[in-house]
């Protein structure tokens, strides 16, 4: 999620200009659950910073890796194609033919990931300072604090079941847990992170979408 039209910082101004958006912005990484509750938000990175770089330096990635190393093989995050495939982070498979297991996997992946789009839509609709039409008249640090405050208030609205508008917008990652015993990894997993991730993704496809 990008916060649009923040004030340009005095240092490294160019890092806050994203090619996808006019003006200066932050690139905000968000993780939410199926109820739209924000589990983690990182609002400190410049708008031009790539999603994969933010993820590589995210405490969430370290936590997911630690759980995986401790034997958790049944919980993943879902990320769009801006993120790398990892054993704890499933991404879509591009350009798959209709009717194939890979296409069914990717369609299910996209459907589940739509939750984060709705989360962003609700967040920007309720807190208009984050919307495309408004501007955060602060430099990056203060703008990041405002984003964090909006996330806290958003979670309070979810907890107390206050009414929310239905809107969808852009994409990031959500938590997805799979409870099918057929996916439980009972053996030792070896290999590089990418190779392990591909085997996990292949097993998920074979067990669920074939």
N, C-alpha and C positions, 0 to 999 in steps of 0.2 A: 504494500500500500504506500502510495506517495502522498505526502502532505504538500499541498500546492502553494506557491507564492509566499514562501517565508522571506524574511529580509536577508539580503546577501551578507554573509559574514565578512569580517575584515581580513581573515586569513583563509587561504585556499578556496577562494570564492568559486573557482571553476569546478571544484569537486561537487558542488551542490546544483549544478546545471545538468539535468538529465536530458538525453536526446529524445525521450518520449513525452516530455512535458515542457511547457513554457515556463520560464522563470526558474527560480531556485526552489528546491524541495528537499525533504528528507525521504529516504527509503526505509520504511518501517516494516520490520518483520513481525508477523503475528501468528500465533498458534491458538486455535480455538477447538472446543469440543462440539459434539453434535447439537448441544443446546445453545450454541452461540456464546458460551462462556469463554472469555479470553483467558487462556492458561499461561501465556507468556507474550510479552510485547517488548520489542527492542527498537527504540526510536532515536538512536544516537548516530546513525550512519548517513552520510551525504547521499543526495538523490542520484548521483552518477555511479554509486557503488553497486556492483552486480549482486544479485540475490545469492549466488553461489559463494561469493566472498563473505557476505554477512553470515551465511549459514556455517561456513567453515570456522568462523570465529565466535559462534554462538554457544553459550552455556548449555542450551537445550541439546545441541548435538553431542556435547560431552556426556550429558546425562543419558541420552539414548544409547550411546556407545557403551557406557558402563553397564547399563541394564542388559544389553546384548551380550557383552563379555561375561556377565554373571549368569547367563543361561536363558534369558527371556527371548523366546523365538516367536512370540504370538502377539506382539504389539508393534505397530509401525506408525510413522507419520506419513501423510500423503502430501507430496509436493508437485507443483507444476513442472513443466520442462525446463524452467530456469534453474532447477536444483539438480544435483548429481544423484544418480541411483546409488543407494547404500543399503546395507543389510537392515537398517532400521528406518529407511526412508524410501518409499515406493514412488516411482514416477511413471508417467504414461509412456506407451510405446507408440511412436509416430508411424503414420502411413501404413496401417494394417488393413487388410482386406475385410470387407463386411462378412460376418459369419464365422470368422476364425476365433479361436480361443483368445488370441492376443487382442483382437478388436473388442471382444466381450469384456475382457479385463480392463481395457482402456476406457470403454464406455462406463463401466461400473466405477472405475477410479474417478472419472470426471464428474459423475453424478454425486458421489460422496463428497468430492472436493467443492461442490457448489455451496456447501454450508459456509465456507469461509467467504464466498462472494456475498452471501446474504448478510453475514456478520459485518462486512465492510459497508454494505449498503445501509444497514441499520445504524451503524456507528456514525456515518457521515450525514445521515438524514436527521438524527437526533442532535448531534453536535455539529452544527452548521459551520463552525470555524474550520472543520476538516474537509468541507465539500469543495468541489471544483470551482464554485462560484464565489467563494470567500477567500480571505487572505489572513494568514497568521502574521501579524505585524511585529514579529520578534525574530531575533537571530536564532541559530540552530539549537543551542542549549535550552533556552527558554521554550522554544517551540516544542522540543522533545518532552519537556516537563508537562506541557499542556496536553500533548498526545497521551502521555501516561495517565494524567488525571481523567481524561475522557474515558480511557479504558477502565479505570476503577469505577467511575460512575456508571458506565455501561454494565459492568458486572453486578453492581448493586441493583440496577433495573431488572436484570435477568433473575437475580436471587429473589427479589420481591415481586416478580411476575407483573411488572408494570407493562402497559400496552406499548407496542412497538410498531412502526410502519413496516410494510413489506417492500423492500427494495433490493435489487441485486446489482453488483458492480464487479470490481476486479478480483484477483486471485492470489492466494498464498498457500498455506498448509494447514491441515487439521490433524487431529488425533484419530486413529482408526484402530480398533481392537478386533481381532478375529478369534472366535472361540471354537472353531471346528477342530476336534481332536486330531483329525487327519493331517493338520498342518504342524502339529507339535514336532519339534526337532529333538529326537532322542539320541542322536549321534553327535560326535564332535565335528565342528565346522572348521575347515582349514582353507587357506588360500588368501588372496588379496581381497581387500574390501569390495572392489567392484565385482570380482568373480563370485564371492559369497553372495553379494546382493543379487546378481543375475540368477544364481541357483535358487535363492529364496523366491524371487519373482517368478521363475519358471515353475516351481513347486506350487505356488499360489495359483497360477494359471491352470496347471494340470489338474489340481484337486478341486477347483471351483468353477472354471469356465470352459472345460473340455467336455 
